[in-house]
Amino acid sequence: MEHGLLRSSRRRITAVAAALTLAVGSAAVAAAPVQAASPNLIVNGGFEDGLASWFANDGNASDTATLSTTTDAYSGTGAVLVTNRSTTGSGPMQNLSGKVQAGKTYLVTARVKYENANSPATKQFFITMHYGGSTYTNLGTVTVPRGQWGLIQGTFTIPAGQNVSTARIFVETPWTANPSTAPDTHLMDFKVDDVTLQEYVVSKTIEVVGKLPGEHNPLIGHKFGADGFGFVHDGRVYLYMTNDTQGYAPNPATGVSPGINYGDINQITVISSADLVNWTDHGEIQVAGPNGVAPFTGNSWAPGIAKKVVNGEEKFFLYYANGGGSSNVITGESPLGPWTSERTSTLINGSTPGAEDVAWKFDPAPLVDDDGQAYLYFGGGPASTSMPPVERFNNPKNIRSIKLGENMIATEGRAAVVDAPVAFEAGHVFKREGKYYLSYSSHFGGNDFGGNQPRVPGYPGGGQIGYMISDNPMSWPKETYAGVLFPNQSQFFGAGTGGNNHQSVFEFEGKFYFTYHAPTLNKRINGNTTQGYRSPHIQELTFNPDGTIQQVVGDYAGVNQVRNFNPYRVFEAETVGWSKGIATGKVDSASAEFGTPAPNLVVRDIDEGDWTALSAVDFGADGAASVTATVRALAADGSIEVRLDSASGPVVGTIPVDTPTGEWAQVTADLQGATGVHDVYFTYRGPAGDDLFEIDSWAFEAVPPLDLSVVADTRCVGEMVMVTVRAANNEAIHVTASATSAYGSRPFGSVPPGKEKFRSFPTGTATVPAGEVTVTATATVDGEPKSASYKASYAARSCG
């Protein structure tokens, strides 16, 4: 790059401050978590439309050149040839005024070639931005061998104070005062092709396998989430989390993100599962901020949710911390929204009775009791300095409980003190067998809690989850303390995973489960030096005979899958047990599985070798005949391999993604050997370096059962009822069948193709109630045994 050189009357400025590392030569960009997400700001960058939008640089009166098209292109059918250059800056230029913005970062690329036999064996080229006047900036450079195409490539940030009302980009060779004295060295002809300029966005895509196959913690491996609150509705567990991913911004060169900035978080992440292993990503709720559901709040941390019928309508109430100073609530029509704010000010704040001495009026956790009365638990932070130091340490009295009104969006009465020993934050209550359990996160000491004070024996250590048991949801004296529920997570996951925690407990299908977070995904990305990006975990919660809780042990194994996954339906592609290298994003269409009110996400940022997987998919004995994917192709020659049990397991089918680029379509593949219960891996194939496609949904179709028509009836034989059954074989092969009723069993034997057989059951009685006959059938199809069962009903009959 040129450094501080003068040319004519203008001053050349080097790459702007805070510019990212430039890639030099024709080498590809080093692997880095970045993506050029915006459209190309250059018009006709491949010169396929001739010279449209291009002209010779005229920044100085002495800059002149002749531009013409050539078919000697790096790609496509056209490129630009630059001849008759008068200065080193004389090259192809395009006007970008109004397209670029100060403070933003961009990626620029171009292909260049020169062929003058009298020129040097190698030559340096620049892409340069001219902001008007004497302000020039080199954006990228390459030194290319004569006769070969070279790649100019670089990233740059336009300074925040830069005037961009005039902005032009051009290609040039290094400046020299008198280029005409050696034209073969300084003014040679050259060609340019494939010029791009795109806004450079730091990718949040996590390329490592963060949730290892076979392990069930962390719950997801493609994004972060903290402070998980578990909520059960209609056979699914929903987990609402602080969106730690919102601030994740890995450095393009190192892959390491700056430490998490909680002040930027104003979204809540939602995932759900019917089996506790395969989780559907529902994306983020924009809760706070100027474009949020509740724009009068700035943050959304530590969510908690409850449902209640209000005025005859079932509603869902999502509580969240608006930073440390207050808490609020928004209302939903379902666990996935849509969401509205019934309030215009925060729910919990400095005017809440009984909360005056609470430093941090946050971490709201609701409980709706069996009688319909609702409560909210909140608070945390430094203890009141009015208390003696020992009390500030052991009994800081910084958590509160308060009743909620019938409408769930207002409080009633005065908040009561929760005297949780060594409390810091994260108060949460659940009910079991008539008892109330309050868990919380303990503090680490320090001046905020009276300094170095003696700890009461048995009280929690720093960063542990303690709990209390009470007969009254509003009464929590220190005598209800029951012990440590969960030690600090670093005890289980090692260096880099410590810090405070936030938990919840939910009951699902007769078992209790404990949620917590740990920076385990962050650790798998960067090693033991983590930056505070947390991930959700779940462990089963078990109880002693006296009702106390057995201390939870954190691990990567997680909980058992509560049921096998049913593939014979349309389900979201962003439902994953494990994944590698993918991301998710919202699209403006209805969710195929959850309907119009729910946000719809797709799997995206799919590259060659990426994959997603489902745990314990039950194809049944007959198996799956085919699978259909709803996809949007982004590159040619993509495909999806369906594999069993690992990313390198046997391929049972390959889906060609050969649909028109940029259009949503359905693609289907036949399957062979997809029977029984297996982990299923979708492995993605296509050209290296390209985003291949996006995926909206999957649907498997079962191998059809044997095709028999079965009809049952009754008739009178004298004064006795006879039950009859007819089985018609619609298959092209022989089928062996038998029938069973309340009056015995009868074999049909072999039923030929296209034929039918009858069997009858004497009942020995003049009157029979309504009933049914079961017919079972077996056959061998393509060397594989198949079976099917059919039921046929008959009406009551009297023959007396």
C-alpha positions in Angstrom: 0.0 0.0 0.0 1.1 3.6 -0.6 1.9 5.5 2.6 1.5 9.3 2.7 2.7 9.9 -0.9 1.7 13.0 -2.8 0.5 12.9 -6.4 -0.1 16.2 -8.3 -2.2 18.3 -5.9 -3.8 15.4 -4.0 -2.7 13.6 -0.9 -3.0 9.8 -0.8 -4.3 8.4 2.5 -3.4 4.9 3.6 -6.0 2.3 4.6 -8.4 3.8 7.1 -8.1 3.4 10.8 -9.5 0.2 12.2 -9.4 -1.4 8.7 -9.3 -5.1 8.8 -6.4 -7.2 7.4 -6.1 -7.1 3.6 -5.7 -10.3 1.7 -2.8 -10.0 -0.7 -2.3 -11.7 -4.1 -4.5 -14.3 -5.5 -4.7 -16.3 -2.3 -8.2 -17.0 -0.9 -9.3 -15.3 2.3 -8.1 -17.1 5.4 -10.9 -19.0 7.2 -12.7 -16.5 9.3 -16.1 -16.0 10.7 -17.2 -13.3 8.3 -19.6 -13.0 5.4 -20.4 -10.3 2.8 -24.1 -10.3 3.5 -25.2 -7.4 1.4 -25.8 -7.1 -2.3 -22.9 -6.0 -4.6 -22.9 -2.2 -4.6 -21.0 -2.2 -7.9 -23.2 -2.1 -10.9 -22.1 -4.3 -13.9 -19.0 -5.5 -12.0 -18.5 -8.3 -14.5 -18.8 -6.1 -17.5 -21.4 -8.4 -19.0 -23.3 -5.2 -20.0 -20.4 -3.6 -21.7 -19.1 -0.4 -20.1 -22.5 0.5 -18.5 -21.9 2.5 -15.2 -18.1 2.7 -15.8 -15.9 5.6 -17.0 -12.2 6.5 -16.9 -11.0 8.1 -13.7 -11.2 11.9 -14.1 -10.4 13.0 -10.6 -7.5 15.2 -11.9 -7.4 17.0 -15.2 -4.4 14.9 -16.2 -6.1 11.6 -15.6 -7.3 10.1 -18.9 -7.6 6.6 -20.4 -9.6 4.7 -23.0 -11.9 2.0 -21.8 -13.1 -0.8 -24.2 -14.6 -4.2 -23.7 -12.7 -7.5 -24.2 -13.8 -11.1 -24.3 -10.6 -12.1 -22.5 -12.5 -12.3 -19.1 -11.7 -13.9 -15.9 -15.3 -15.2 -15.8 -18.3 -14.7 -18.0 -18.0 -13.2 -21.4 -16.7 -9.7 -20.8 -14.0 -7.6 -19.1 -12.7 -4.0 -19.5 -9.5 -3.2 -21.3 -7.7 0.0 -20.2 -5.4 1.7 -22.7 -3.9 5.1 -23.5 -3.3 5.8 -19.8 -1.8 9.3 -19.0 -1.3 8.8 -15.3 -1.0 5.9 -12.9 -4.4 6.7 -11.6 -6.0 6.4 -15.0 -8.2 3.4 -14.7 -11.8 2.3 -14.7 -14.0 4.2 -12.2 -17.5 3.9 -10.9 -19.6 6.4 -8.8 -20.7 5.1 -5.4 -22.1 8.3 -4.1 -25.1 7.6 -1.8 -24.2 3.9 -1.7 -21.6 3.8 1.0 -21.8 5.0 4.6 -19.3 6.4 7.1 -18.5 4.1 9.9 -19.3 0.9 8.0 -17.0 -1.8 6.9 -16.8 -3.2 3.4 -15.2 -6.0 1.4 -13.8 -5.1 -2.0 -12.5 -7.5 -4.7 -11.4 -7.2 -8.3 -9.5 -9.3 -10.9 -6.7 -7.7 -12.8 -4.3 -8.8 -15.6 -1.5 -7.1 -17.7 0.4 -8.7 -20.6 2.9 -6.1 -21.9 6.0 -8.1 -22.6 8.2 -5.0 -21.9 6.7 -4.5 -18.5 8.1 -5.8 -15.2 7.6 -9.5 -14.5 5.3 -8.6 -11.6 3.2 -5.4 -11.0 1.3 -4.0 -8.1 -2.3 -2.8 -8.5 -4.7 -1.0 -6.1 -8.4 -0.5 -5.7 -8.8 3.1 -4.4 -11.6 5.2 -3.1 -11.8 8.9 -4.0 -14.0 10.9 -1.6 -13.6 14.1 -3.5 -10.9 16.8 -3.3 -7.5 15.4 -2.2 -8.9 12.5 -0.1 -8.0 9.1 -1.5 -7.8 5.8 0.3 -6.2 2.5 -0.9 -8.7 -0.2 -0.2 -6.9 -3.3 -1.4 -3.8 -4.4 -3.3 -2.2 -7.3 -5.2 1.1 -8.0 -6.8 0.4 -10.1 -9.9 2.7 -12.0 -12.3 2.6 -10.8 -15.9 0.0 -12.6 -18.0 -2.0 -14.0 -15.0 -5.2 -12.9 -13.4 -4.6 -11.6 -9.9 -7.1 -11.0 -7.1 -7.2 -7.6 -5.4 -9.0 -8.2 -2.1 -9.4 -6.2 1.1 -11.7 -5.0 3.9 -11.8 -1.4 5.0 -13.9 0.7 7.3 -14.9 4.2 6.3 -14.0 6.6 9.1 -17.1 7.7 11.1 -16.4 11.4 10.3 -15.7 10.9 6.6 -17.8 12.9 4.1 -19.2 10.4 1.6 -21.4 12.7 -0.5 -18.9 12.1 -3.2 -17.5 8.6 -3.4 -15.9 6.9 -6.4 -13.9 3.7 -6.7 -11.2 2.9 -9.3 -8.3 0.6 -10.2 -4.8 2.0 -10.6 -1.1 1.2 -10.4 1.3 2.8 -7.8 1.7 6.5 -8.1 4.9 8.1 -9.5 5.5 11.7 -10.4 6.6 11.2 -14.0 5.1 7.9 -15.3 5.6 8.9 -19.0 9.4 8.5 -18.6 8.9 4.7 -18.3 5.5 4.0 -19.8 6.1 0.2 -19.9 6.7 0.2 -16.2 4.0 2.7 -15.1 1.4 3.1 -17.8 0.9 -0.4 -19.2 -2.5 -1.5 -20.5 -4.4 -3.8 -18.2 -7.7 -5.6 -17.9 -10.2 -5.7 -15.0 -13.1 -8.1 -14.3 -15.4 -9.1 -11.5 -15.4 -6.0 -9.3 -17.4 -6.3 -6.1 -18.1 -4.1 -3.1 -20.2 -5.4 -0.3 -20.9 -4.4 3.2 -18.7 -6.6 5.4 -20.7 -8.2 8.2 -19.1 -10.2 11.0 -20.7 -13.6 10.9 -22.3 -15.0 14.0 -22.2 -18.5 12.5 -20.5 -21.0 14.8 -18.4 -23.3 12.7 -17.3 -25.8 15.4 -19.5 -28.7 16.5 -20.6 -27.1 19.8 -23.0 -29.9 20.8 -21.3 -33.2 20.2 -23.3 -36.1 18.7 -24.6 -38.3 21.5 -24.4 -35.5 24.0 -27.6 -33.6 25.0 -25.9 -30.6 26.7 -25.6 -27.8 25.7 -29.1 -27.9 24.2 -28.1 -26.1 21.0 -24.8 -25.7 19.2 -25.5 -23.0 16.6 -26.2 -20.1 18.9 -26.0 -19.0 22.6 -28.7 -18.5 25.2 -28.7 -17.8 28.9 -31.0 -17.5 32.0 -33.2 -20.2 30.5 -36.8 -20.4 31.8 -38.6 -23.7 31.1 -42.3 -23.6 30.3 -44.6 -26.5 29.4 -47.6 -26.1 27.1 -49.5 -28.7 25.0 -46.8 -31.4 25.1 -43.8 -29.2 24.4 -41.2 -27.6 26.6 -40.4 -24.0 25.6 -37.2 -22.3 26.8 -37.0 -18.5 27.0 -33.5 -17.1 27.2 -31.4 -13.9 27.2 -30.1 -13.6 23.7 -26.3 -13.8 24.3 -25.8 -14.2 20.5 -26.9 -10.6 20.0 -23.5 -9.3 21.0 -21.4 -12.1 19.6 -18.9 -10.7 17.1 -15.9 -12.8 16.5 -12.8 -11.1 15.1 -12.3 -12.0 11.5 -8.6 -12.8 12.0 -8.7 -14.6 15.3 -12.2 -15.9 15.6 -12.4 -14.6 19.2 -15.3 -12.2 20.1 -15.0 -9.3 22.5 -16.5 -10.0 25.9 -20.3 -10.0 26.1 -21.9 -6.6 26.5 -25.2 -7.1 28.4 -26.2 -3.5 27.7 -26.8 -4.3 24.1 -29.2 -7.2 24.6 -32.8 -6.3 23.9 -34.1 -9.6 22.5 -35.2 -12.9 24.0 -34.4 -16.2 22.3 -37.0 -19.0 22.2 -36.5 -22.7 21.5 -38.8 -25.7 22.1 -38.8 -29.5 22.1 -41.2 -32.4 22.5 -38.4 -34.8 23.5 -35.8 -32.6 25.3 -33.0 -33.5 22.8 -34.2 -32.2 19.4 -34.8 -28.5 19.7 -36.7 -26.2 17.4 -35.2 -22.7 17.0 -38.0 -20.1 17.1 -35.6 -17.1 16.8 -35.7 -14.0 18.8 -38.5 -11.7 20.2 -37.6 -8.1 19.7 -38.8 -7.1 23.2 -37.1 -3.8 24.0 -35.4 -0.9 22.1 -37.0 1.6 19.6 -38.4 -1.2 17.5 -39.4 -3.5 20.3 -42.7 -4.7 21.6 -42.2 -2.4 24.6 -40.1 0.5 23.2 -40.1 2.2 26.6 -37.6 -0.4 27.8 -34.0 -0.7 26.7 -33.0 -4.3 27.7 -34.5 -7.7 28.0 -32.7 -10.1 30.3 -33.6 -13.2 32.3 -37.1 -13.9 31.0 -39.9 -15.8 32.8 -43.3 -16.8 31.4 -46.7 -17.9 32.7 -50.1 -18.5 31.2 -53.5 -17.7 32.6 -57.1 -17.4 31.4 -58.0 -13.7 31.7 -61.6 -12.6 30.9 -62.2 -16.0 29.3 -59.1 -15.9 27.0 -55.9 -17.9 27.5 -53.0 -15.5 27.5 -49.2 -15.8 27.9 -47.3 -13.3 29.9 -43.5 -12.9 29.3 -41.7 -11.1 32.1 -38.2 -9.7 31.6 -35.5 -7.5 33.3 -35.1 -4.0 31.8 -31.5 -3.9 32.8 -31.0 -3.8 36.6 -33.3 -1.0 37.4 -36.7 -2.4 36.6 -38.7 -5.3 35.1 -41.6 -5.5 32.7 -44.1 -7.8 31.0 -45.5 -8.3 27.5 -48.5 -10.4 26.5 -48.8 -13.1 23.9 -51.5 -15.0 22.1 -49.5 -18.2 22.2 -46.1 -19.3 23.6 -44.7 -18.0 20.3 -46.7 -14.8 20.1 -47.6 -12.5 18.5 -46.6 -10.2 21.4 -48.0 -6.9 22.5 -47.5 -4.5 25.4 -50.5 -3.8 27.6 -48.3 -1.4 29.6 -46.7 1.9 28.8 -44.4 1.8 31.8 -42.4 -0.8 33.6 -44.1 -3.3 36.0 -41.5 -3.4 38.7 -39.5 -0.2 39.5 -38.5 2.2 42.3 -42.2 2.9 43.1 -43.1 -0.8 43.7 -44.1 -1.0 47.4 -41.6 -3.0 49.4 -38.9 -2.9 46.7 -37.3 0.4 47.7 -34.2 -1.3 49.2 -33.7 -3.7 46.3 -30.6 -2.7 44.4 -31.4 -4.6 41.2 -35.1 -4.8 40.5 -34.6 -7.5 37.9 -34.9 -11.3 37.2 -38.7 -11.5 37.3 -40.0 -15.1 37.7 -43.8 -15.7 37.7 -45.7 -18.5 39.4 -49.4 -19.1 38.9 -50.7 -21.2 41.9 -53.3 -23.9 41.7 -56.0 -21.5 42.9 -55.2 -19.0 40.0 -53.4 -16.5 42.2 -50.2 -15.4 40.6 -46.9 -14.3 42.2 -43.8 -12.6 40.9 -40.3 -13.1 42.4 -37.6 -10.5 41.6 -34.5 -8.7 42.8 -30.9 -9.0 43.6 -27.7 -7.1 43.8 -25.7 -5.4 46.6 -27.1 -5.6 50.1 -28.4 -2.5 51.9 -25.6 -0.7 53.7 -27.9 -0.1 56.6 -27.4 -3.7 57.7 -24.4 -4.9 59.7 -21.6 -6.4 57.5 -22.2 -10.0 58.7 -25.9 -9.7 57.9 -25.2 -8.1 54.6 -23.0 -11.1 53.7 -25.2 -14.0 55.1 -28.7 -12.5 54.8 -28.7 -9.7 52.3 -32.5 -9.6 51.9 -32.3 -8.5 48.3 -35.0 -10.7 46.7 -38.7 -10.0 46.9 -42.0 -11.8 46.3 -45.2 -9.9 45.3 -48.7 -10.8 44.3 -49.8 -10.2 40.7 -53.3 -8.9 39.8 -55.9 -10.9 38.0 -54.8 -9.4 34.7 -51.1 -10.5 35.3 -49.8 -7.1 34.3 -50.1 -5.2 37.6 -48.9 -5.9 41.1 -51.0 -6.1 44.3 -50.0 -5.0 47.7 -46.5 -4.8 49.1 -43.5 -6.9 48.2 -42.3 -9.3 50.9 -38.7 -9.9 51.8 -37.2 -13.2 50.7 -34.5 -13.9 53.3 -32.4 -16.2 51.1 -29.0 -16.9 52.6 -26.0 -15.4 50.7 -28.5 -14.4 47.9 -27.4 -12.6 44.8 -30.1 -12.9 42.1 -32.2 -15.3 40.1 -35.1 -16.1 42.5 -37.4 -18.7 41.0 -40.3 -20.7 42.6 -42.0 -24.0 41.6 -44.5 -26.1 43.5 -44.4 -29.8 44.2 -46.8 -31.9 46.4 -48.1 -28.8 48.1 -44.7 -27.3 49.0 -43.1 -24.2 47.4 -39.5 -24.4 46.4 -37.5 -21.2 45.9 -34.1 -21.4 44.2 -31.6 -18.6 43.7 -28.0 -17.8 42.8 -25.6 -16.9 45.6 -23.2 -14.0 45.7 -19.3 -14.0 45.6 -18.8 -11.6 48.5 -16.9 -8.4 48.2 -17.6 -4.8 49.4 -21.2 -5.0 48.1 -21.9 -7.7 50.7 -20.0 -6.4 53.8 -16.5 -7.4 52.8 -14.7 -10.5 54.1 -17.2 -11.9 56.6 -17.6 -15.3 58.2 -20.1 -17.5 56.3 -22.8 -19.3 58.3 -22.0 -23.0 58.1 -24.1 -24.8 55.5 -24.9 -21.6 53.6 -24.0 -21.5 49.8 -20.6 -20.8 48.6 -19.9 -18.2 45.8 -21.8 -18.7 42.6 -23.9 -21.7 43.8 -27.7 -22.3 43.5 -29.3 -22.5 46.9 -32.9 -23.3 47.7 -35.6 -23.0 50.3 -38.9 -24.9 51.0 -42.0 -23.1 52.3 -45.7 -23.8 52.9 -46.5 -20.2 51.8 -45.5 -18.6 48.4 -45.1 -15.2 50.1 -43.2 -16.3 53.3 -39.5 -17.1 53.0 -37.7 -16.7 56.3 -34.1 -17.8 56.5 -35.2 -20.9 58.5 -36.8 -22.3 55.2 -33.3 -22.6 53.7 -32.8 -26.3 52.7 -29.3 -26.4 51.1 -27.3 -26.2 47.9 -29.2 -27.4 44.8 -26.4 -26.9 42.3 -22.7 -26.1 42.8 -21.0 -23.7 40.5 -20.9 -25.0 36.9 -17.1 -24.7 36.8 -17.0 -27.7 39.1 -18.3 -29.8 36.2 -17.1 -28.0 33.0 -13.7 -26.7 34.1 -11.7 -23.6 33.4 -13.4 -20.8 31.7 -17.0 -21.8 32.7 -17.4 -20.1 36.1 -19.4 -17.1 37.1 -22.9 -16.6 38.4 -25.8 -18.7 37.2 -29.6 -18.5 36.6 -31.9 -21.5 36.8 -35.5 -22.7 36.5 -37.4 -25.9 37.3 -40.3 -27.3 35.3 -42.3 -30.5 35.3 -42.7 -32.5 32.1 -44.6 -35.8 31.8 -44.2 -36.7 35.5 -40.6 -35.7 35.9 -38.9 -32.5 37.2 -36.1 -30.8 35.3 -33.5 -28.2 36.2 -32.3 -25.6 33.7 -29.0 -23.6 34.0 -26.4 -22.1 31.8 -22.7 -22.5 31.3 -20.3 -21.1 28.6 -19.6 -24.6 27.3 -20.2 -23.7 23.6 -18.0 -20.6 24.1 -15.3 -22.9 25.5 -15.5 -25.3 22.6 -15.0 -22.3 20.2 -12.1 -20.6 22.0 -10.7 -23.0 24.7 -10.5 -22.1 28.4 -10.5 -18.4 27.8 -14.2 -17.6 27.4 -15.9 -14.2 26.8 -19.1 -14.8 28.8 -21.3 -16.2 26.1 -23.5 -18.7 27.8 -25.4 -21.8 26.6 -28.5 -23.6 28.0 -28.4 -26.9 29.8 -30.9 -29.2 31.4 -30.5 -32.0 34.1 -33.2 -34.1 35.7 -34.2 -33.1 39.2 -34.8 -35.8 41.8 -36.1 -35.6 45.3 -35.4 -37.4 48.6 -38.3 -39.0 50.5 -38.5 -36.0 52.8 -39.0 -33.7 49.9 -35.5 -32.2 49.8 -33.7 -32.1 46.5 -30.8 -34.3 45.5 -27.9 -32.1 44.5 -27.7 -31.8 40.7 -24.6 -32.9 38.8 -24.0 -31.0 35.6 -22.7 -32.9 32.6 -22.6 -32.9 28.8 -24.7 -36.1 28.7 -27.8 -34.1 29.7 -31.2 -35.8 30.0 -32.6 -38.8 28.3 -34.8 -38.3 25.2 -38.3 -38.8 26.4 -39.7 -40.2 23.1 -38.4 -41.1 19.7 -38.8 -38.5 17.0 -41.7 -38.9 14.6 -40.6 -38.1 11.0 -43.9 -38.7 9.2 -45.1 -35.1 9.2 -44.0 -31.7 8.0 -41.5 -30.3 10.6 -39.2 -27.3 10.7 -35.7 -27.7 9.3 -34.4 -25.7 12.2 -35.3 -28.6 14.5 -31.9 -30.0 15.4 -30.3 -32.5 17.8 -26.8 -31.6 16.6 -25.3 -29.4 13.9 -22.2 -28.2 12.3 -21.6 -24.8 10.6 -25.2 -23.6 10.1 -27.1 -20.6 11.2 -30.8 -19.8 11.3 -32.8 -16.7 10.2 -36.4 -15.5 9.9 -38.3 -15.4 6.7 -41.6 -13.7 5.8 -43.7 -16.8 5.5 -45.9 -18.9 7.8 -44.3 -21.7 9.8 -45.1 -25.1 8.1 -45.3 -26.8 11.5 -46.5 -24.1 13.9 -48.8 -22.0 11.7 -49.2 -18.3 10.9 -48.9 -16.7 14.3 -45.5 -18.3 14.9 -42.3 -16.9 13.4 -40.8 -18.9 10.6 -37.1 -19.6 10.5 -34.9 -21.4 7.9 -31.5 -23.0 8.1 -29.0 -20.9 6.3 -25.3 -20.2 5.8 -25.0 -23.8 4.6 -21.6 -24.6 3.1 -20.0 -27.7 1.7 -19.5 -30.2 4.5 -22.0 -28.6 7.0 -24.7 -30.8 8.5 -27.7 -31.0 10.8 -28.9 -34.1 12.6 -31.9 -35.4 14.5 -31.7 -37.8 17.4 -33.6 -41.2 17.6 -35.8 -40.9 14.6 -38.4 -43.7 14.5 -39.0 -44.9 10.9 -40.9 -48.0 12.0 -40.6 -51.5 10.8 -41.7 -50.7 7.3 -39.5 -47.6 7.1 -39.5 -44.4 5.1 -40.1 -44.4 1.3 -39.1 -40.8 0.6 -38.1 -37.4 2.1 -39.1 -34.0 0.9 -37.3 -30.7 1.6 -38.5 -27.2 1.1 -35.4 -25.4 -0.2 -34.2 -22.2 -1.8 -31.2 -22.9 -4.0 -28.4 -20.3 -3.9 -25.8 -22.1 -6.0 -25.9 -24.7 -8.7 -25.0 -28.4 -8.1 -26.1 -28.6 -4.5 -27.4 -31.8 -2.9 -28.4 -33.2 0.5 -27.4 -36.6 1.6 -29.6 -38.4 4.1 -27.3 -40.6 6.4 -27.9 -42.8 9.3 -26.2 -42.6 12.7 -23.3 -40.3 11.9 -22.2 -37.6 9.4 -20.2 -40.3 7.6 -22.8 -43.1 8.0 -24.5 -45.0 5.2 -26.4 -42.8 2.7 -30.0 -43.9 2.4 -31.0 -41.2 -0.1 -29.7 -38.1 -1.9 -31.8 -35.1 -2.5 -30.7 -33.0 -5.6 -31.1 -29.3 -5.0 -31.5 -28.5 -8.7 -34.3 -25.9 -8.6 -34.1 -22.4 -10.0 -31.7 -20.2 -8.0 -33.3 -17.9 -5.5 -36.8 -19.5 -5.6 -38.4 -21.7 -2.9 -39.3 -25.1 -4.1 -39.8 -28.7 -2.9 -37.3 -31.4 -3.8 -37.8 -35.1 -3.0 -35.6 -38.2 -2.9 -36.5 -41.9 -2.6 -35.0 -43.7 0.4 -33.6 -47.2 0.8 -32.9 -48.8 4.2 -34.4 -46.1 6.4 -36.1 -48.5 8.9 -36.1 -48.7 12.7 -34.8 -46.1 15.0 -31.7 -44.1 14.0 -30.0 -40.7 14.4 -30.5 -39.0 11.0 -27.9 -36.7 9.5 -28.5 -34.3 6.6 -25.1 -33.6 5.1 -24.8 -30.7 2.7 -22.8 -30.9 -0.6 -22.0 -28.4 -3.3 -19.3 -26.0 -4.6 -16.8 -25.1 -2.0 -16.9 -21.4 -1.0 -20.6 -20.9 -1.9 -23.6 -20.6 0.3 -25.5 -23.6 -1.1 -29.1 -23.3 -0.2 -31.6 -22.5 2.6 -34.0 -25.1 4.0 -37.4 -24.4 5.5 -38.9 -27.8 6.3 -38.6 -31.6 6.0 -41.3 -34.3 5.6 -40.8 -38.0 5.4 -43.3 -40.3 3.8 -43.7 -43.9 5.2 -43.6 -47.0 3.0 -47.3 -47.6 2.4 -48.8 -50.6 4.3 -50.2 -53.7 2.5 -53.3 -52.7 0.6 -56.2 -54.7 1.8 -59.9 -53.7 2.0 -61.7 -55.1 5.0 -65.4 -55.0 5.7 -67.3 -56.5 8.7 -71.0 -57.2 9.0 -73.6 -59.3 10.7 -76.4 -61.5 9.5 -79.1 -63.8 10.9 -78.8 -67.6 10.6 -82.1 -68.7 12.0 -82.4 -66.9 15.3 -78.6 -66.6 15.8 -76.3 -63.8 14.8 -73.3 -64.5 12.5 -70.4 -62.0 12.3 -68.8 -61.9 8.9 -65.7 -60.3 7.5 -64.5 -59.8 3.9 -60.8 -59.2 3.0 -60.0 -58.0 -0.6 -56.3 -58.1 -1.7 -55.5 -55.0 -3.7 -51.8 -55.9 -4.0 -50.1 -57.5 -7.0 -48.7 -60.3 -4.7 -50.2 -63.0 -2.5 -51.0 -61.8 1.0 -51.5 -64.1 4.0 -54.3 -62.9 6.4 -56.3 -63.9 9.5 -59.2 -62.3 11.3 -59.9 -62.0 15.1 -63.1 -61.0 16.8 -64.8 -61.3 20.1 -66.0 -64.7 18.9 -62.6 -66.3 18.0 -60.0 -66.2 15.2 -60.3 -67.5 11.6 -57.4 -67.7 9.1 -58.0 -66.6 5.5 -54.9 -68.3 4.3 -53.3 -66.9 1.2 -55.4 -64.3 -0.6 -54.3 -64.1 -4.3 -53.8 -60.7 -6.0 -57.0 -59.0 -6.9 -59.1 -61.6 -5.1 -61.2 -61.6 -1.9 -62.1 -64.1 0.8 -64.8 -64.3 3.5 -64.8 -65.7 7.0 -67.7 -65.9 9.5 -67.9 -66.2 13.3 -71.0 -67.9 14.8 -71.9 -66.0 18.0 -74.2 -68.6 19.5 -76.6 -65.8 20.6 -79.6 -64.0 19.2 -78.3 -60.5 20.0 -74.8 -59.0 19.8 -73.6 -55.5 20.6 -71.6 -53.4 18.1 -68.0 -54.5 17.8 -65.1 -54.8 15.4 -63.0 -57.4 13.7 -59.2 -57.1 13.4 -57.5 -58.5 10.3 -53.7 -58.9 10.2 -51.8 -59.5 7.0 -48.3 -60.4 6.0 -46.4 -60.6 2.7 -42.9 -60.4 1.3 -42.2 -57.3 -0.8 -38.9 -57.0 -2.6 -37.4 -59.6 -0.4 -38.5 -57.7 2.8 -41.2 -59.0 5.1 -44.1 -56.6 5.6 -47.1 -56.7 7.9 -50.2 -54.6 8.4 -53.3 -54.5 10.6 -56.8 -53.4 9.8 -59.9 -52.9 11.9 -63.5 -53.1 10.6 -66.6 -52.2 12.7 -70.0 -53.8 12.6 -73.3 -52.6 14.1 -75.3 -54.3 16.9 -77.8 -56.8 15.7 -80.8 -58.9 17.1 -82.2 -62.0 15.3 -84.7 -63.1 17.9 
